[in-house]
Amino acid sequence: MITTTKTISRAVYSNPTTSIVQGITEIQLKDMLLNHKGCSPVTIVSMTDPDMNKTGNPFFGLVKKVSRVNGMIGWSYENAVNKQLAREDKTADFVAKPRKWGIRLTGTPLVENKGNFYLEMKVEKSLDHRYEDLQGNALDDSTLAQVRKFIKVKAKPQTQGTDKEIILRDYKLENILSITYKGTCYLVTH
């Protein structure tokens, strides 16, 4: 449950442009997404553990990444890659490989894995991100410089064949603080 001012400020990080704000539980979010049809734009704020090296890392487990991104849900990865290939005047013959983990719930933007649910999203734009300590305080520049030494670099897809990468991300529902969906910003309580 959202109980602190810092948690609320994280949820509306960089203030959404919509004036309609509504509370929603994680279960209600899952139900809403299970009933989602078609392709829709969303903006989410998520709080995750950054992907960091553990060895010799004094910051491991002590840092959170709060991100605000927008993108599309209910989309087709294979179609998106083929459309990008066509825009780049390349042969649009991409065939997506099966997921390495989880089960895509047909007709929804959700993936289920070991009892957890994830929102599959095509990231269009990373609007902002910041790193915080466990109390919700933004890291100062000096600390952030030290933390960045341990953050892993994400590998680029090797099979798309596109010049511009199609970014697919799976966001665990329990890590979503807010989602702006169909004109409403939902603050998610856990």
Secondary structure, 3 states (H helix, E strand, C coil): CCCCHHHHHHHCCCCCCCCCEEEEEHHHHHHHHHCCCCCEEEEEEEEECCCECCCCCCCCCCEEEEEEEEEEECCCHHHHHHHHHHHCCCCCCCCCCCCCCCEECCCCCEEEECCEEEEEEEEEEEEEEEEEECCCCECCHHHHHHHHCCECCCCCCCCCCCCCCCEEEEEEHHHEEEEEECCEEEEEEC
